């Protein structure tokens, strides 16, 4: 799965001359919390978040009244508070790499580029969507977590046994096991009930860590 499969396409953006007041109003209207900033040549030069806009407001110790504060914020341009060093990702990048970048760099979104042109934006919410898809969370079935030996052919054994009973593996995700000799596998199996899936896995002498019926 690629970033382009989950990103929000044609993202709303603003110019560096946009006021903080207008940027806030746009976020509220569109129910978004990030705004890429493009110059007159449509080149990405920055990004501003809801948190950046909140920080741009006056401190609680300010003696200015609400009208003075509103006036000052209407004159403050986002170019003064935007993040200029923007981390981006290519539209053809795999979605897990985007997730790694966001986690490692502790950022909440990545503008998505295609041939140096802003084509989308991917956020934490979009990654949640990818997570749901990978685990088949929207499909009913039996969710089983098993521990396999880290060697060739183990997944094939399960797939063949499930197919033989007319079952269908809707999703399959692997992760590191308790040690280097093991692999933890989470799978969603459709077209079979829980007792049938449990019997299949047990007959293969595979350890079941968790198994449950999902709606």
C-alpha positions, 0 to 999 in steps of 0.5 A: 500500500502506498501513501497515495492510497490513504492521503487526503487529495488536493489539500487546502492550502494558504499563502504566506500572506494569509493572516493568523485570524484567517488561517484559524477561521479556515481551519474551523470551517474546513475541520482541519488542523494543518495547512500547507503554505505555497508561494506564488509559484505554487512551491511548498515553503512551509506548513502551519498547524492549529497548535502553531496558531494557538501559540501565536496568540497572546499570553494570559498575562497580556493587558490588551483587550479583545479588540486590540488582540483581534486587530494584532492577529489580523495583521500577523501573517502566517509566514512569521510563525510557519514551520519552514523546514517541512518534512515531505513524502513522495506519493509513491512511498509505502505507507509504513515508511510515512508512519515511521517518519512521523513517529521518529520525527514526532510530527503529525502530518506529511505533505505529499509531493508528486514531481515537486508539486503538492498533491496531498497530505497524510495525517495520523487519521489517515494512518489509522485508516491504513491500520484498519485496512491492514487488519481487516477491522471492518470485515466480520470473521475470526481474529486469531493471533498465533505464534509460528516458527521463524522458518519457510512454509509456516504461513503456507501451512495455515493458508492451505488448511484454511482454504481446505475448509473453504475459509478465506484469510481476509488480512494477515499481519506479522510481527516479531515474536517472543524471540528470534526463532518465533514470529507472531501472526495476526490474521482475520479469517472469514467464512468460518466460525470460531470453533472451526478456526480453532480446530484448524490451527490446533490440528497444525500444532500451532500455539494460539495466543488469542482468538475471538469472533469479530463483527 
